[in-house]
Amino acid sequence: MTDRTAVYLRTSTEDQDPENQREDCLNFVENKIDPDEVEVFKEKETAWNKSRKRDVFEELLDRARKGEFSHIVVWDFDRLYRLRKKTVRIVKEMASRDIEIHSVNQQWLEELHNIPSPWDEIMFNLMLQIVGWMGEEESRKRSRRVKSAYQRKKNKEEWGRSKADLPMKRIHQLKIDGYSYNDILEELELDVDRSTLCKRYNRFKEKKIEA
């Protein structure tokens, strides 16, 4: 099999950009794999809806099954599927074809291979199930938040958080401390997407400079 790596970038909504995952994934490839060649696949499509076809992802899998790649790198395992069983199934299928799937956000899973056999495989499968379950649960929570926000809009209530609700000073300090936008969203449990947070923070920085 050729020593080629596929990087798969995916977001589920039009107000997000798959390119935001590119830098982390390519840094992982360079530092952990160092292949002969890297090919990037990206798309904006949900990984939850069973009826929605993901053409780019299907192309990647087809080519992987033909032996074109030895590694597949994603930013998070939930980029593959939001459904636990499908995530586990595709990871196991690729492993049976000697294709390794790596997740930037779950690099600790790879350390489990250092455990003596057969416990390495047992622990990896167990933790992969847990990671898949967490992805499903997060998707359900996000869906409930979206439905709740939509209902507020129908009732002519406020849509999402107001600008004043974002703790910009706290966000600024976290950025100084080296937090990424995704880390900040998780740390502060903000009900805005990464793109909105980035725009609000950039405006905040501009005002600080002007002051």
C-alpha positions as CSV (number, residue, x, y, z in Angstrom):
1,M,0.0,0.0,0.0
2,T,1.2,3.5,-0.8
3,D,2.3,5.7,2.0
4,R,-0.4,8.4,1.4
5,T,-2.6,10.2,3.9
6,A,-6.1,11.6,3.5
7,V,-7.2,14.5,5.6
8,Y,-11.0,14.8,6.0
9,L,-12.4,18.2,7.0
10,R,-16.1,18.5,7.7
11,T,-18.5,21.0,9.2
12,S,-22.3,20.6,9.3
13,T,-23.6,24.2,8.7
14,E,-23.0,26.9,6.2
15,D,-21.8,29.4,8.8
16,Q,-18.8,27.2,9.7
17,D,-15.7,26.7,7.6
18,P,-13.9,23.3,7.3
19,E,-10.7,25.2,6.7
20,N,-10.7,26.0,10.5
21,Q,-9.7,22.3,11.0
22,R,-7.0,22.2,8.4
23,E,-4.1,23.6,10.4
24,D,-4.5,21.2,13.3
25,C,-4.9,18.2,11.0
26,L,-1.9,19.1,8.8
27,N,0.3,19.7,11.9
28,F,-0.7,16.3,13.2
29,V,0.2,14.7,9.8
30,E,3.6,16.4,9.8
31,N,4.5,15.6,13.4
32,K,3.0,12.1,13.7
33,I,2.9,10.5,10.3
34,D,5.1,12.3,7.8
35,P,3.7,10.5,4.7
36,D,4.9,10.7,1.1
37,E,1.8,12.6,0.1
38,V,-1.2,14.3,1.7
39,E,-4.6,14.8,0.0
40,V,-7.2,17.0,1.7
41,F,-11.0,16.3,1.4
42,K,-13.5,18.8,2.7
43,E,-17.2,19.4,2.7
44,K,-20.1,21.0,4.6
45,E,-22.6,18.3,5.4
46,T,-24.3,16.8,8.4
47,A,-23.0,13.5,9.8
48,W,-26.2,12.8,11.8
49,N,-28.9,12.6,9.2
50,K,-28.9,9.0,7.8
51,S,-30.7,10.1,4.6
52,R,-28.2,12.8,3.6
53,K,-25.4,11.6,1.3
54,R,-21.9,12.9,1.8
55,D,-20.4,12.7,-1.6
56,V,-16.9,13.8,-0.6
57,F,-16.7,11.4,2.3
58,E,-18.0,8.5,0.2
59,E,-15.3,9.2,-2.4
60,L,-12.7,9.2,0.3
61,L,-13.9,5.8,1.6
62,D,-14.1,4.3,-1.9
63,R,-10.5,5.3,-2.7
64,A,-9.3,4.1,0.7
65,R,-10.9,0.7,0.1
66,K,-9.0,0.6,-3.2
67,G,-5.8,1.0,-1.3
68,E,-5.0,4.6,-2.2
69,F,-4.4,5.6,1.5
70,S,-2.7,4.2,4.5
71,H,-3.9,6.9,6.9
72,I,-7.0,9.0,7.4
73,V,-6.8,12.0,9.7
74,V,-9.8,13.9,11.1
75,W,-10.0,16.7,13.5
76,D,-12.4,14.7,15.8
77,F,-14.0,11.3,15.4
78,D,-17.4,13.0,15.2
79,R,-16.3,14.4,11.9
80,L,-16.7,10.8,10.6
81,Y,-20.2,10.2,12.0
82,R,-22.4,11.5,14.8
83,L,-23.7,8.0,15.3
84,R,-21.6,5.8,17.6
85,K,-22.2,2.5,15.9
86,K,-21.2,3.9,12.4
87,T,-18.1,5.5,13.8
88,V,-16.9,2.3,15.4
89,R,-17.8,0.3,12.3
90,I,-15.8,2.5,9.9
91,V,-12.8,2.6,12.2
92,K,-12.8,-1.2,12.4
93,E,-13.4,-1.7,8.7
94,M,-10.4,0.6,7.8
95,A,-8.3,-1.2,10.4
96,S,-9.1,-4.6,8.8
97,R,-7.7,-3.0,5.6
98,D,-4.5,-1.8,7.3
99,I,-5.7,1.8,7.2
100,E,-5.3,3.8,10.4
101,I,-7.8,6.5,11.3
102,H,-6.3,9.2,13.5
103,S,-8.2,11.9,15.4
104,V,-6.4,15.1,16.4
105,N,-8.7,15.7,19.4
106,Q,-8.4,12.1,20.6
107,Q,-4.7,11.4,20.2
108,W,-4.7,9.7,23.6
109,L,-6.5,6.8,22.0
110,E,-3.4,5.9,20.1
111,E,-1.4,5.6,23.3
112,L,-3.6,2.6,24.2
113,H,-1.7,0.6,21.5
114,N,1.2,0.6,23.9
115,I,-0.7,-1.7,26.3
116,P,0.3,-5.4,26.0
117,S,-1.9,-7.5,23.7
118,P,-4.8,-8.4,23.8
119,W,-5.7,-5.6,26.2
120,D,-4.6,-2.9,23.7
121,E,-7.3,-3.9,21.3
122,I,-9.9,-4.4,24.1
123,M,-9.2,-1.0,25.7
124,F,-9.1,0.8,22.3
125,N,-12.5,-0.6,21.3
126,L,-14.0,0.3,24.7
127,M,-12.7,3.9,24.6
128,L,-13.8,4.3,21.0
129,Q,-17.3,3.3,22.0
130,I,-17.2,5.9,24.7
131,V,-15.9,8.6,22.4
132,G,-18.7,7.7,19.9
133,W,-21.3,7.9,22.6
134,M,-20.1,11.3,23.7
135,G,-20.3,12.6,20.1
136,E,-23.9,11.4,19.9
137,E,-24.8,13.1,23.2
138,E,-23.2,16.4,22.2
139,S,-25.1,16.3,18.9
140,R,-28.4,15.8,20.8
141,K,-27.7,18.7,23.1
142,R,-26.8,20.9,20.2
143,S,-30.0,19.9,18.4
144,R,-32.1,20.7,21.5
145,R,-30.4,24.2,21.8
146,V,-31.1,24.9,18.1
147,K,-34.8,23.9,18.5
148,S,-35.1,26.0,21.6
149,A,-33.6,29.0,19.9
150,Y,-35.9,28.5,16.9
151,Q,-38.9,28.4,19.2
152,R,-37.8,31.7,20.9
153,K,-37.6,33.3,17.4
154,K,-41.1,32.2,16.6
155,N,-42.3,33.7,19.8
156,K,-40.5,36.9,18.9
157,E,-38.0,36.4,21.8
158,E,-34.3,37.1,21.6
159,W,-32.5,34.9,19.1
160,G,-29.4,33.5,20.9
161,R,-27.3,35.5,23.2
162,S,-27.0,39.3,22.9
163,K,-23.7,40.9,22.2
164,A,-23.6,42.1,25.9
165,D,-23.9,38.5,27.0
166,L,-20.5,37.5,25.7
167,P,-17.9,38.0,28.4
168,M,-15.4,39.7,26.1
169,K,-12.8,40.5,28.8
170,R,-12.8,36.8,29.9
171,I,-12.6,35.7,26.3
172,H,-9.7,38.1,25.7
173,Q,-7.8,36.7,28.7
174,L,-8.3,33.1,27.5
175,K,-6.9,34.1,24.1
176,I,-3.9,35.6,25.8
177,D,-3.5,32.3,27.7
178,G,-3.4,30.4,24.4
179,Y,-6.9,29.0,24.2
180,S,-8.3,28.3,20.8
181,Y,-11.8,29.5,19.8
182,N,-13.1,26.0,20.2
183,D,-11.6,25.7,23.6
184,I,-13.2,29.0,24.7
185,L,-16.6,27.8,23.4
186,E,-16.3,24.7,25.6
187,E,-14.8,26.4,28.6
188,L,-17.4,29.2,28.8
189,E,-20.3,27.1,27.4
190,L,-21.2,29.8,24.9
191,D,-24.3,29.4,22.7
192,V,-22.7,30.9,19.6
193,D,-20.7,29.2,16.8
194,R,-17.0,29.6,16.3
195,S,-17.4,32.0,13.4
196,T,-19.6,34.4,15.5
197,L,-17.2,34.3,18.4
198,C,-14.3,35.0,16.1
199,K,-16.0,38.1,14.6
200,R,-17.1,39.4,18.0
201,Y,-13.7,39.0,19.4
202,N,-12.0,40.7,16.4
203,R,-14.4,43.7,16.8
204,F,-13.5,43.8,20.5
205,K,-9.8,43.9,19.8
206,E,-10.3,46.7,17.3
207,K,-12.1,48.8,19.9
208,K,-9.4,48.1,22.4
209,I,-6.7,49.3,20.0
210,E,-8.7,52.4,19.1
211,A,-9.2,53.2,22.8
